[in-house]
Amino acid sequence: MHITCPSCQTVFAVDDDLIPAEGSRKVRCSVCENIWQASKSNSDDLAAPMAALASDDKPAPENGDDPMADANSLGASSLGANSLDASTETTKPLRSGSVPHPRQKRRRLPRPLTMAIASIAMLAIIIGGAVIWRNIVSAIFPSTIAIFETLGLPVIPDTSVIRFEAIRGERNGDTVRIRGEVVNNGIWPTHAPPIFISVQDMIGTVLAVKEVELDELVIPAGGRLPLNVQLTLDEPLRSDVDTEIVAIPVARMPGNRQ
């Protein structure tokens, strides 16, 4: 059975045998120390778990003038099956009217709406990645170049992965024939950039310059394209004058792509 302290409204679960069937028994609230007469007639019938109210082992006189029971003075064995360990959280007294309610389930979005939101998020990620890596995307799919340019997003070759190998020149009077290879040292394809080539003497004087475009528009990852160009020097040089060839990739789309 359950009894309620009239002072603090704390509800206690007690063994039916501790309260006489007729008459009453004096009890003390272990929360507020209030003393009152508890009887079967004024007991509560609650289904929620309550803290056990302890009592002594003396039988309760029928005249209602029995020794006072205190929850703190009795052992758990006197409460029988209703006793609980006072150290556990479930033994805390429960205020009247505070019976816990079942946890409410969270409302979930309808499955079609969830799928639509996920699809939009995935599409946004794909578009954002395509914009960020548009130089690579357009090298793989050249047809996207026009789309990016329409959106005001320039596409340029990645000159950071371009290097030159086996650059050599053959001079005949005022004509220099230059051969070599343009190598894509990256892990992704890149647009073939224009190549700015200059011929200089050993003190840095520029003797001839020319900008050339490669035959292919895209250099595959790890691929290489041949470089063949012929320049005419501004003036004939003696055969004993050393010259140097300088090749620089230009971060600009070739003219045939603009």
N, C-alpha and C positions, 0 to 999 in steps of 0.2 A: 504494500500500500504506500501512498504518498501523503505527506503532511506538509503544510505551508506555514512558515513563520509569519505571524500576523504583523510583525514589526518591519522586517526587511524583505518580506515576500519571497524568501529563499525556499525552494521546494526540496524535500529530502525523501529518499526512498528508504523505507523501514520494513523490517520483517513484520508480518501480520501478528505474530505471537507476542511482540513487544508492546502492543497496545491492547488493553483488555477489550473484550467484546462488549461489556457493559461498563459504564463509568468512563473514567479518563485517567491519564497519567501525566505527571508533570515532566516536562522536557525543557532543555535549554538549547537555544540556537548556537551552533558552533561558529556562526558568522558574526552575529551582532550581540551574542550573550543574552538575548531576550528569553524570558521564562514564561511558558504558557502551558495550559492543560490541553493535551492532545487526546482525541478520542476517535472511535471509528466513524462517528457521525459527522465530524468535521474534516475527515481525510479527503485528499484529492485523488482522482484516478487519472494519472498522466501516463502516456506511453513512452515518453522520452527518457533516456538514461539519466539518473540522478545520483547525487552523492549519498552514501549510506549514513543514516543517523544511528549512532551507537547508543547502547543502553547497558545497564548493569545486569547481572545474572539473577537479581532478586525478583521474585514474582511480584506483580503489581497488585496492591490491595484494591478491593472493589469499591472502597469508599472514596477513591480518587485522591487520597492523601499519600501517595506512594513517593519513595525517594526519587529525586530528580535525575533524569537520564541526561548524560552529556556525551555528544559524539566523540569528544576527544578522550574520554575516560574509559571507553570500552574497547576490547580487542575485536578484530575482524571475525573471530570464531563465533561470537555471540550473534552475528547477523546471518549466519547460515549461507544459503546460496546467493543471497542478494548482496553479500559483502564484496567490497572492492578494495584494492590496495590504495591507500591514501596518497601514494606518490605518483599515481598515474593521472593523466589529464582528464580521463573520463569520470573521475570521482569528484570533480568540482561541482558545487551546487549550481543548479540551473534556475535562473530567475523565472518567475511566472510570466508566461506569454512569450518566452524566448526559445520555443522549440525550433530546432534548425529545420530549414526547408531544403528539399532536394536541390542539388546544383542545376541551374538552368543550362540547357544546351545552347551552344553558340549557333547563331543563325548562319547558314552557309549559302553562298551565292548559287544560283542555278547552274547546273553543269554546262549548258550551252554558253552562258555568259562567261563562266570561268575559262572555257576553251577560247572564246573570242578575245578575252583580255590577254591570255597567254600567246595567242597568235599575233596580236598587235605588238606585244612586247618583243617577241622574237623577230618580227619584221623590222622594228625600230633598231634592234641590235645589228641586224644584217645591213640595213641602210647606213647606219653610223659607221660600221666597219668598212663598207665600200667607199664612203667619203674619205675616211682617214687614210686608207691604203689605196686611193684611187690610181696612183701611178702604177702600182702592181696590177690592180684589177684591169685597168685599161690596156696594159701590156698583154695580159692573158686574153682579154675580150676587147679587141680594138674597136668594136662597134659602140662601146660605152663612152668613147672619147667625146663624141658629139653631145651625149647626154650631160656629161660633166661640164663641158664648155657652155652649154645652154643655161645651166644653173649657175654660171659664173665661177666655176671651180677649175682653175688651170691645171693642166696635166703637163708634167715636165719629166724628162729622163732623170734617173737617179745617177748622177755623175760620181757619187761617192764609191760606187762599186766598179767603176770603169778603170782599167789600167791598160798599158800598152806593152807589148812584148816584141822583141826582135826588130826594133825600128832601125833601119839602115838607109843610107842614101848613096846614090851614084851621081857624081857630078861630071858634066861634060860641057865645058865652057861656062855659059851663063845658064845652063839648064841643070836642074837637080831632080832626079827621080827617087821618090821615097816609097819604101815598102815596109810592111809590118803587120801586126795583128792587134785588133781591139778586143779585149777580153772582159766579159762580165764576171766579176769575182764574187757576185752575190748568190743567194740561194733562191732568188725569184727572178723571173724574166724582167727585162727593162727595155724601155724605148732606146733605140740607137740614137745617140746625140750627134749633133754636128761636131766636127773636129777642127779646131783651129791649129794650123801648123805654121811655124815660122822657122826660117833658116838664119842663124846668127853666126858671126865670127867669134873668135875666142875671147874678145873683149866685150861682147854683148851687143855689138852693132847689128841691127836687124837688116838682113840682106833681101829677104823675100817673105811674104805672108800669103796665106790662102786658107779659106774655110771650105771644107769639103763635107759631103754627106755620104754616108755608107749606102751600099746597095740594098741592104735589108733594113726593115723598119723596126724590128725587135731583135734583141740579143737574148737567146735563151739563158737560163741559169747555168753558169759555168761554161757557156758557149763563147765562141770567138768568131770574129768576122775579119776578112782581109782588108788591109788599108793600102791603097795604091793611089799615089798622087804625084803630079809633076808640076814643079814650080820653075819660074824664070826669074833669075836674079836681076837685081836692078842694074848691075854692071858686071862685066866679066871679071873673074878673079884669077889670080895666079894659082897654079896647081899646088904650090907649097903653102897656101893660106888654109889653115884648118877651119872647118865650119862645124856647127852644132845644130841638130834638129830638135825642136821643141814641139810637142803635141799636147794639146789641152782640150778635154771634152767640154762642150758648152751646154749649160743647163737651160736648154731651149729646144722646143720641138723643131725638127727639120722643116724646111720650107714646104716639102711635099706633104706634110701633115697639117699644115696651118690653113 
